[in-house]
Amino acid sequence: MKIETMADYAAREEEPEILFWVGCAGSFDARAQKVTVAFTKILQAVGMKFAILGNEESCTGDPARRAGNEFVFQMTALQNIETLNMYKVKKIVAACPHCFNTLKNEYPALGGNYEVVHHTQLLQEFINDGRIKMNEGGTFKGKKITYHDSCYLGRVNGVYEAPRKVLETLDTDLVEMKRSKTTGLCCGAGGAQMFKEDEAGDKRINIERIEEALDTGADIIAVNCPFCLTMMSDGVKAKEKEENVMVYDLAELIIQNI
């Protein structure tokens, strides 16, 4: 796909408009990689000059801090900040709300001050500016879609409208779950829960959440986070509904309709 790195731009003494922070999931998880590709294709389609860090990018340190290992978080964050500042990065887009939150709200305390946006916010900007033109009566016309608010984009950062505005352009029927927006329910992976064994209880959180999604009668569950993508997909499989209900990131929905 000929994706350029910050090093490529620096070699030409140029700067991209934005740095795409790919993140661990977007780099290494097979399902999340599809979201990375979809979002990258959108950036190329609108003609935005962007770059990635490539091998110079490491984890933001979010899972370490959530799990209580402050030392590892700070060491990882300081290394990333040194790299970002070396390239004079000003604006970053992240497709993962965990990366988005950490870069936006937690890096400034360590000397990393950047304008950070989530990919759903950038998608809304493209649509508003007319840089993304959607096909009339596209792939999802008439389908029912329900949207799952991720914790770190929703309740933590108060971003509720941008993803919904993006979904409105798809010519679909958006149906809300019983718990949404400020009362949204976690998918079960936040706070480093993604990386530890289940605790004792009657039901997994992702099953609780997927039952709410299925109750809406939606054909598609839209998410904005690689953790949510995994947990909601696992929930659909556990309910044996994978033939009828699809789980997509917003970037994947848009790329199929441009």
N, C-alpha and C positions, 0 to 999 in steps of 0.2 A: 504493500500500500504506500510505500515511500514516505514513511513518517519521519520527519526531521527531529533531531534532538536539539537541546539548548546548545550543545557543543558545536553542532553544525552551524547554527546561527552565529555563535560567537566567533567562529573561524572566519566568517564573512563580515564580521563587525556589524551585524544586524541584530534586531530584536523582534521576536514575534509579538503579535497582539496579546496572546494569552498562553500561559503554560497549562497543559492538560495533565493534572496529577492522576495517574492511572490507578494507583493503589494496589495493595497486595492481592485482593480478590480479583480485580480487573486484570491483573497480570498473570495470575497463576491458577485461578479457579476456572475450569472449562466452561461453565455456564455463564459466569460473569464476563469472560473474555468476549462472548457474543455481544454483550452490552457495550464493551469497549470499542469493538469493531463498528457497531451501529452508530455510536456517538461520533466516532472519528469520521465515518462516511458523511455524517451530517455537517461536521465542521468543514470538510472538504467541499461539500456541495454548495455551501453558502460562501465559499471563498475566503474563509477566515485564516489568517496566518497564525498557526499554532505550533507548539513544539512540546515534546515530552523530555523528561530527564534520562529515560532509558536506564542503563545500568547504574547511573548515579542516583537514582531514586531508591530510597529504602522505606520501610514502614514508618508511618507518622508517629508511632509509639502509642496510639490510642488503646490497643488491647492491653498493653503493659500497664498503663496508668489505671485503666478500669479494673484490672485484676490486682492492683495494689503495689505494683513494682515501679515506684516513682523513679528510682535510679535508672532503670533501663529506659523509661520514657524520656527522661531529661537527656541522657546520652544520645539516644536516637534523634530526638528533636533538635539538639544542638548541631549534630552532624548535618541534618537536612537544612537547617537555617544557614549554616556556613555555605552550603552548596547554592541555595537559592539566592543568598546575598551576593555571592561571587558572580552570578549571572545577572544581577540587578533585576530580579523578577519583581514585577509590580502587580500583576493580576493572575490569579489561578482559578481554574475550574476543576471541580472534582465530581465524579459520578457516584461517589460513596459519601453518604451523610456523616459517617464517622470521621473520614478524612477531612471533609468540609468543616465540621465543627472544631476539630483539633487545630487545623491550620488557621481558621478564622478567629477562634476565641481563646486558644491556649498557647499558641506560638508567640503572640505579642509579648507575653511576660518574659520570654527568653530572648527577645530581640528580633523576632520574625514578624514584621509588619507588612501585610499584603492585603490587597482587595481580593476576597475569596467569594466565589459564587458556586452554587450547586448547578449541575447540568440542567435541571428542570427550569431554573431561573433563566439560564442562557437560552434554552429552547423557547421559552415564552418571549424573550427579547427578540429572537429571530422571527417568530411568528408576527409579533406586533409591528416589527419593522418591514414586514413583507419579504424578508430574505428567504423564508420557507413558504413555498406555495403547496398547499395540500390538494390532492386529487379529489374531485367532487365524487361523492358516493364511493369512497375508497374501500379498501379491504374489510373494514370493520363497520360499514354502514348498517345501521339497525341493530347492531349487537348491544347487549347489556354489559357495561363495564362498571366494576366497583373499584374504588381506589383505597389502598392501604397507606395511611400516614405513618412513615417511619418516625421513631422517637426523636432522633437527632436532627431531622429536618423540621418536624412538626412541633412537638411540645418544647423542645430545647431551643430552637431558633425561630419558631413562629412562622414558618413558611408553609402556608396552607393553600393560598390562591394560585400561585404559579403552576403547580402540577395540574390543578383542576382546569385552569385556562388552557393548558396544552391539550388536555383530554377533550375539551369542548370543541376543538377544531377537527376532531375525528369523525364527526357526524354520527355519534353513538349516543346511547341512553345511559347517562351516568347515574348510578344508584348508590346511595351512601349506606354504609354499614351502621348498625345500631350505635356502635362506639366509633366516632370519627372526630377529626380535627382535635380540639383541646381535650376531648375525652377518649382519644384513640387508644387502642390496646397494643402493647408491644408484641412483636412476632415471636419473642422468646429468645432472641439471640443477643440482645444488647447487654451492655455492662460486662463484656467478656464471657457471657454465658455460652456464646458460640463455641468456646474452646474447652468447656468442662462438662462433666457428666451430669445427667439429670439429678435433681434433688427429689426426695420423697414427695409424693403427691398423688392425686387421683387422675390427673390429666395433664398432658403436655400443653404449654401455653400456645404453641403453634396450632394445635388441634382446636383449642378454644377459639382462636382467631379465625381459623379456616371455616369453622362451623358458622360463624357470623357472616363470613364472605359468601358461603354457599346459600345461606338463608335469603340473600338478596336476589337469588336467581340469576346472578351474573354469568355470562359466558367467558368473561376475561377478568382477571384480577391484575390491576396495574400497580406496580411498586416503583420505588426510586432508589433502592438500596440493595447491594449484593447479599447482605445478610438476610434481609426480608425475602429476597428472591429465592434463596435456599430454603428458608423455613416455610414459606407459603407453598412452594413446590412440593416439599416433603409432606405437608399437610394434605394437599390435593391427592398425592399418591396414597397416603394412609387411608383416605376416604374412598379410594378407587374411583376417582372422578377425572383422572388425567385425560380420558377420551373426550370429555365434554367441556372441561374448564381449563383454560390456558393461563399461565402466569407470565407476564411480560414486564420488562422495564419500559418506562415511557419513551426512551430513545429507540427501542425496538419497534414500538407502535408507530412512531413518527417516520422512521426510515422506510417502513412498508407502505406509507401513504404519500410520500413526496412525489 
